[in-house]
Structures are given as structure tokens and as C-alpha cells.
Amino acid sequence: QRISWTPLLLVGYLFYLLLGATVFQLLEMQAESHFRDQFQLEKLRFLQNYSCLDRQALEQFVQVLLEAWEKGVNPEGNSTNPSNWDFSNSFFFAGTVVTTIGYGNLSPSTVAGQTFCVFYALFGVPLNLAFLNQLGKGLNCHLITLERWVHKPGRAQVQSIFLITGTLLFLVFPPLVFSYVEGWSYGEGFYFTFITLSTIGFGDYVVGTNPNKHYIPVYRSLTAIWIVFGLAWLALVFNVGADMMEKFLQLKWHKSNLSLAEGATIKLEGEPEQPRIHIPG
């Protein structure tokens, strides 16, 4: 009896993300809290000495601000602000690691966290590829089944339905949600959606990072799940597009070769027969 690996792979993939989220939270949250307290202390010292501030002190404080931004600490916040390394954010970060999106707005700051991130990505990226490949096969099987049920429209119509449905679910509707939650325009939300699902991940737009907004705890975790399924759909779309382009190029190349062959045949047929030279023995 043939064993279906899809449920086992799904459970393993989810477990790997949960494991990564837990470890990243344990390794980074304490260091972030320490740096946040240190920043607040520096901020207090700055305010106390503001009346006698000199250029050197100002440059030092600017350096502290830059370090705060690099560590993901909001300079306008306080120690009671939600952590960048709570479980939801850690889960989201783990998803961006294994999917190779890598926004760049958040990264491990401890040596332990950086070392774990290397080995986590080393095993997580192949696992993600295997999972997306299996998910893509499942979607493709559903497409084939749908084609068997619907005989009249044909394969092109079924692919069109798949493309339109996926576009609505992963590219059209999500920007509406992001626009409402993040305060972005629809164009900005659509831009973020495609840049994320294509794994380009510039990092200029990232969900759940506005310090002036209150997000529900599972917001970024749900976004990570949306990213995974969106990646599988868009990867399948890219594969279909690549196959169509390859077939088109092969057809053009085949027609070009046929034209050259027919031209050479016509030219040979039009040439007068060369006289044969008899060499006596």
C-alpha cells in the first residue's frame, strides 16, 4: 500500500516552524529587553543633560538611536511595548527564514541566535522546498481532477479558473486586509503582497511593525501561513508560465528550422543538374 507523505510533511513543516519560533524567542527576547532598558537609560540621561548638551554628546546619542533601530527597538516606545521576539513575531521570522524572503528589518543580535539561525536555515530551506513541491503537486492533482470533471471547457479554461481564483485569494483580497490593518494604500498593499510571495522581500514594507498600531497576537502568524500557501500557488503559476514560454520558444525554433530546411530543399531542386565527369579507367 502506498503511503501518502503529504500529511506527515505538513505536520513536520508546522512543527519545524513552531520549534524555530520557540528557540528564536528564547534566544533573542531577553537580549532585546536588555537593550531596550539600556536605551531607555541613555534616553533619560540625554533628557537630563539636554541643557548642557555638546556636539560629542549629541553624536553619541545619535549612535545610540542608530543602534536601537538596527536592533529593532522603537526609540519612541518604552519598555512596556510588545517585544519584537514574542512568539507570534518569532513564528513570522522563522517563516521568512525558511522561505528565504528575508525582509532584513529584524535579525538575531546574539551569537547564539545567529548560530542557530544558520543551522535552522540549513535544514529549513530544503524542508520548505520539499513542502512547497508537495503542495504544488497536490494543487496540480486537483487541477487534473477538475479537468476530468469538466470536459467541455478544456484545459485552458480550467487553468484560467485556477489562475483567477488564486489571484483573488492571494493577490487581490490580501491587500485589502493589509490596507485596513496597516493603514497602507491598496497599491502599497498589492506591492507588498507580490514582493513577499515572489520571495524578493525588499523589507521596505513589513506587516506588524508600526509602533503606533495595536495588532492582535496572531496577526503575523496568520500572515506567515498565508505566505506559505501563497508561495506554493505563485510557484505553480511561475512554473506554468515558464512551461508555456519554453513551448513557445521551442515552437518558434522548430518553425524556423523547418523554414530553413524547406528553403534549402527548394534551392537544391531549382539548381540545374551538374554534368557528370567520366574518368576512364
N, C-alpha and C positions, 0 to 999 in steps of 0.2 A: 504494500500500500504506500502511495506517495505522500510524503509529509509536506504540509504547507508551512513554509518558513515565514510567511508574512506576519502572522500574529506574534510569533516569537521575536522577530526582528523589530516589530513595533514596540513590544514590551522592553526589549533590550535598549532600544534607542531612547525611549522615555526614561528608563532607569539611568542611562548614562547622563542625560541632561540633568536629572534630579541630583545625581551624585556630584556633577560638576558645580551645580548651583550651591549645594551644601558646602563643598570644600572651599569654593571661592568666597563664600560668605564668612566662613570660619577664619580664613587666612587674611582677608582684606578689611573686614568690618572694624576690627579692633584698631588696626593701623590708621584707618580713616578717622575714627573717633579721636584718636590721639592727636592727629594732625589738625583736626578741626578745633580741638581745645587749645592747641598751641597757637593756631591762627587767631582765635578769639583773644588770647592773652596779648599777642602782638598788636591786635587792633585796639585793645584797651590802653596799652602803653602809648600808642600813637595818639589817641584822643587826649590822654593826659598831658602829653608833651607837645601838643599842637601849637601852643603859644610861642614856644621857642624852637620850632622846627627849622632845621637847616637842610641844606641840599643833600648831604650824605645820608641823613636820617630818612629823607623822602625817597631816595634811591633804594635804600634798604627795604622800606615798606612796599615800594613798587615790586621789588623782587619777591617779597612775601606774597603779594597778590598774584603774581605770575605762577608761583609755585602752588598756590591754592587752586587756581584754575586747572593746572596740569594734574593735580591730584583729584579733580572732580568736586572740590569743595566750593560751594557758592559763597563769595565774600559778603554778600548781603544777608546771608542767613545767620542762624545761630546753632548752638549745639543740640537744640530740640528738633531741628529739621530732619525729615526722613533720610535714612542712610542710602548712599549710592550702592551699598553692598548688602541690602536686605535680601530676603530670599527671592522676591519677585524680580528685582533688578539683577541679581546673580544668575537667575534662571535665564533671563533675557541675554545677559552677557555670554553665558555658556552656549546659547543658541547661535550667537553671532560668531563665536569661535569655530564651532564645528561646521557651520555653513560658509565659513571664510568670508563673511561680509565685512567684519572688522571696521566699524564706524570710526574708531580712533578717539572718540570722546571720553572713553573710560578704559583703563588698563590697570593690571596689577601693579602695585607700587612696592610690595615686599618681595624679597628674594625667594621666599617660599612660594608665594603666589605666582611669580614669574616662572619658576621652575616647574610648578605643577601645570601651568598653562601650556608650556612646551609639550609635555608628555600627554596632557589632555587632548591637545590638538593633534598630536601624532597618531593617536588611536581613534580620536573622534571624527576626523575628516574622512578617513576611509569608511567608518561606520555610517556617516551621513550620506556618502556617495552610494553605499550599498542600499541604504534605506530608501533614498530617492529613486534609485534604479528599480527597486522592488515596487515602490509606489507607482512609478511610471508604467511598469508592466501591468499593474492592476488596472490603472486607468485605460490602458490600451486594450486590455481584455474586455472591459466594459464597452469600449467603443466597438470592438468586433461583435460583441453580443447584440449591441444596439443595431448594427448594420444587418445582422441576420434577421432581426425582428422587422426592420423596415427595409423592404426590398425595393420599393418604387423610387424613393428619393435618391438612393445610391450613396456611395462612399463620400462624395464631395459634399453632399447636403448634411450628412451625419457629422463630418468634420467641421462644417460651418456651425452646426448647433453646439458642438463641443467648444469651439473657439469663442462663440458669442456668450455661452453660459459661463465659461471660465473668466472671460473678460469682465463680465458683470460682477462676479463673485470676488475676484482678486485685484482688479484694476479700477473699476468704476465705483462700486459701493464703498470700499475701504477709505478712499479719500474723503468721502462724506463724514465718516466717523472721525477721522483724524482732524478734519476741519472743525468739527464741533468740539472735540476734546482739547485739541492743541491751540485752537484759535488761528489756524493757518487758512489761507485761501484754498479753493479747490485745486487750483493749478499747483500750488506748493504741495498739497497732499498727494496729488497724482504723481508729481515729480518724485517725492519720497517713496511712494509705492513702487514705481518701476525701478528706481535706482537700488532699492533694497532687494527686490525679488530677482534682479539680474546680478546680484552679489557685487555690484560696483561699490556701493557703500561709501560715498564721499565723507559722510559724517557731518555735513552742513545742516542736515535736518535729522533729528533723532527723537523718537517719541518718549514721553515721560521725563523730560529733562527741564521743563520750565519751572523754576523755583517759586513762581507766583501762583501756580495752579496746584490744586489738590487732586491727586489721582487715586482711584480705587486700587487696593493692593494687588489685584490680579491683572491689572491693565497690561503691563508689559509682558506678563506670562502668556496671556491670550494673544498678544501681538506676536510673540515668538512662535506659537502654534500656527497662527495664520501664515507666518513667513515660511514655515516648513512645507505646508501644503501648497502655498503659492509657488515656492521654488520647484516642486515636482510638476505642477501644471505648466509653468513657464518653460521649464527644461524640455517638456514634451512638445510644447509649441515650437521651441527653437529647433528641436530635432526634426519635426515635420517640415519646418521651413528650410532647414539645411538639406533634407532629402529632396524636396521639390526643386531647390536651386541646383543640386547636383544632377538630378534627372534632366533639368532644363539645359544645363551646360553639356551633358552627355549627348542630348538630342541635337543641340546645335553643332557639336563636334562631329556627330555621326552624319548629319546632313552635309556639313562642309566636306567631309571625306568622300561622300557619295558624289557631290558635285565635281570634285577634283577627279574622281575616278571616271565619271561619265565624260568629262571634258577630254581626258586623256584618251578614252576609247574612241570618241568622235574624231579626234585629231589623227589617231592612227588609221581609222577607217578612211579618212579623207586623203591621206597621203598616197601618191602613186606607188605602185609596187616597184621595188628596186630590181634592176636586172641582175640576174644571177650570172656569176662568172664561172665558166667551166675551166677547170685546170686539168689539162690532160695528164694521165699518169705515165 
